[in-house]
Amino acid sequence: MAGQQIGELARRFECPVETIRYYERTGLLPAPARTNGNYRSYSDEHAGQLAFILNCRALDMTHREIRTLLDLRRKPKNGCSDVNAIIEGHIGQVRHRIGELKQLLTGLEALRTSCNQPRAVEDCQILSALHRNARPRAGRAPVR
């Protein structure tokens, strides 16, 4: 396939143009050649690498994990134990997040049951609990 412009590539993979540019800026996707009119011209290799990156992101992999996997792909004769280690590590992170999400769900459900009848907002038990339990979270900026 002849080179594709960024808009064509974005439509093909149903992702924003800015996402492709971002992957280029961060080095996940190599910069494409430019046409005489200075448009980006993406090759089939770019399309394949973008598909790989998007699949990894769909699995919620970090850019560091993706970058490492891309590096490992460039050494096709090596063993895949490093790939397995990355996936095992990611599975551990997902399991940890699932635990955190379960705690979050339990907290939200408890909050929801605290106000199970119609009241005026000034008497809302949910709002009272949120105000009563408000405290800054270490290491996080306040939400504005």
N, C-alpha and C positions, 0 to 999 in steps of 0.2 A: 504494500500500500504506500502511496506517495505520502509525503509529509502532511500532517494535519495542523491546522491552526488551533490555537488554544480553545476557542469557542466550540469547535468541532469535537475536540477531545473531551471537553467538559460535558457536552450533550451526550456523547457516547457513554460516559461513565456516570452521568447524572450527578455531577458534583459542580460546585461553584468554580468559576474561573479563578477566583481569588484563592481557593484551596490549592489549585495547581501551582499558582505563583508562589504561595507560601511554602509548598514542598520544595520548590526550586530554591527559594531564599535560604531555607534551612538545610539544604544539601541532601535531602532525601531523594529528590529527583534531579538528575543532572540537567544543566542548562541545555536547551535545544539549539540547533543551528538556527540561523536567521535567514530569512528570504532577502532578496534585493530590496524589498520594501520595508525591511527591518521587522517583519512579523516573525514570531516564533514558529518553527516548523518541527513538529513532533514526529518521531519515527515510531515504527512498530515496537522497538525496544522501550521507548518512553512509555508507550501505551501499556506494555506488559508490566513495567515497573510500577506505573501508576495503579494498575489493577492490584498488584501485590500489596502496595501501600494501603490502598483503600480496604482490601480484605483484612489486613492487620488492624487497621483502625476500627473496622466493624467488630473486631474481637477485643477492642479497647486496649490494644497494645500501645505502649508509650513510644515516643519517637526514638528513644534510646534503644528499646527492644527492636524496633523496626530497622534502625540503622545497623545494629549488630546482625540481624538476620540477612539484611542486604549484603553486608560484608561476607557472611558465610556463604551466600549464594555464589559469590565470585570465586569460590574455591570448591568447585563441584566434586573434586576427587577426594576431599577430606571426609572423615567420618561425620555422622550427624549427631554425635553426643552433645555437642555444644547447642545445637538446635533444640534437642530434647530438654536440656537444662533450662534454656530460656522459657520454653513452654511450661515446664514444671514450676518455675518461679512465678510465671504469670498466673497459673492455676492457683497457686498459694495466695497471690494478691487478690484474685477474684473471690476465693473462699473467705478471706478476711473481710472484704467489702460486703459480702453477703451477710456475714455475722453483724457487721455494723448496720446494714439496712434492716435486718430483723429487729435489732434494738430500736432503731428509728421507728419502725412500724409499730412496735409495742408501745412506745411512748406516744405516738400520734393517736393510736386507738384509745389509750388511757385518757388522753386529753379530750378526745371526742366524746367519750362516755361521761365526762364531767359536766357536760351541758347538753342533756338529752331532752330538754323541753323548751318550748318557745319562751323567750324572755326579752326584755329590753336590752339593748347593747350594754347599757351601764351595769346590768346585772349578769352579764355573760361570764360564766365560769371559765370558759376557755381563755378569754381575754385577761381575766384576773390571774389565772395560772401563768399565762405567758409573761405578764408584768411581774408577778411575784417571783418567778424563777429566772428572770432576766439577769444575765451575768456575762461579762466579756469572756470570749473564748481565747485562750492563750494562743499566740501566734497567728491570729486572724484579725484582719482589719474589720472594723464595724461595717455592717451592711447599711447602705444608704439608699 
